């Protein structure tokens, strides 16, 4: 297990910015990659963005140009800057880390942090 702890959630106004962080208990470069998922009420959990060990990033279409994922290897932390927030960004955001070994993927999850976009 790789404990992951999110922080930075809360209430933000439409058009505002918020930064989420995810701290890992071990060196994040030991993971194949890390990312963020979100789950709105009554909906499935969807990928928002990820960053790999070699710093390749990928974003969901709905957040491209508004969200930025980055990692701080020295502090074993992954950040996600969210700009131009929309009401539809309201969800519980989960940090995810994964390892691929012997062609098998192992996923680790944080407990989730609520983000609410409202006036």
N, C-alpha and C positions, 0 to 999 in steps of 0.2 A: 504494500500500500504506500501511496505517496500522498500524504495529507496536503490539501490545497485549501487556502483560506482567502475568500474574497473580501474586499472592502471597497467603500466609495459609493455605494448605492444611496438612493434617496429620492427626493422630489426635485424635479427640474421643470422649468417653464418651457413651453414650446419655443424652439429656436435657440435654447440655451445649450450649455455644454456640461459634461460630466465626465469624470475620469474614474474608471474602475481599475482596481489592482488585484492581482492574485499572487499570493506568496506561497512558495513551495517549501517543503521541509528539507529538500535536498537540492543538489545542483540541477538546475533546469536543463542543462545541456546533457544530462543523463537521459532525458526524455526525447523521444523522436520529435515531438512537437507539443504545442500548447495552444489552446483556443478558448473561445467563448461561444456558448450556446444561450438561447433564450427561450422561455416558455411563457406565452400569454395565457390567461385564463381560458380553459376549454380547448386549448390548442396543443399540438405536439411540440416537443422540444426541437428547435431548429438551430443549425449552425449559423453563427454570425461572422466569425473570422477565426483564422488560425495563423500561427507562425511556426515554422519548422526549426529544427536545430540549426540548419544552415541559413536561417532568416528568410526563407521563402514565405510570402504571405498570400493569403487568399481571403476574399470577402464575399458575403452574400450580396446579390444585386441590390437588395433593398437598402444597404448601408454603404455601398461604394461611394467614395467622395465625402462621406460624412464621418465615418469611423476610421480610426487608425490603431493598429495593434503594434506593440513593440515589446522588447524584452530587455531586462537588466540582468545580465548574467552574474554580475558581482553580488547582487542582492537576491538572486533567485526569484525574481518577480517578473510578471508579465502585466503590462498595462494596456488599457484600451481607452483611448480618448474618443469621446462621442460628442460630435458637434451637430448643430442644427437639428436638435431633437424634435421628433414628431410624436403625436399622440400614440401612433401605432408602435412606437418603440417601448411602450409600457409593457413590462414583463419581469419575470424573475430571471436574472442572468446567472448562468453557471459557468464556472471555470472548469476547463477540461485539460487533462494532460494524457498523453498516450505514449506507449512504447510498442514498437513492432520488433518482435524477436522470433526467429524460426517461423516466419510467415504468419505469426499470430499477433493480433493486436490486443493490448491490455489498456483499458481506460481507467482513469482516476477522475473523481469529481469533487468539486467543492460543494458547500452546503447551499449555495445560491444567495443572491442578494437582490432585493426588490428595487426596481427603478420605475418611478412613476412620472410621466410627463403630463403636466396639468397646469392650467393658469392659476 
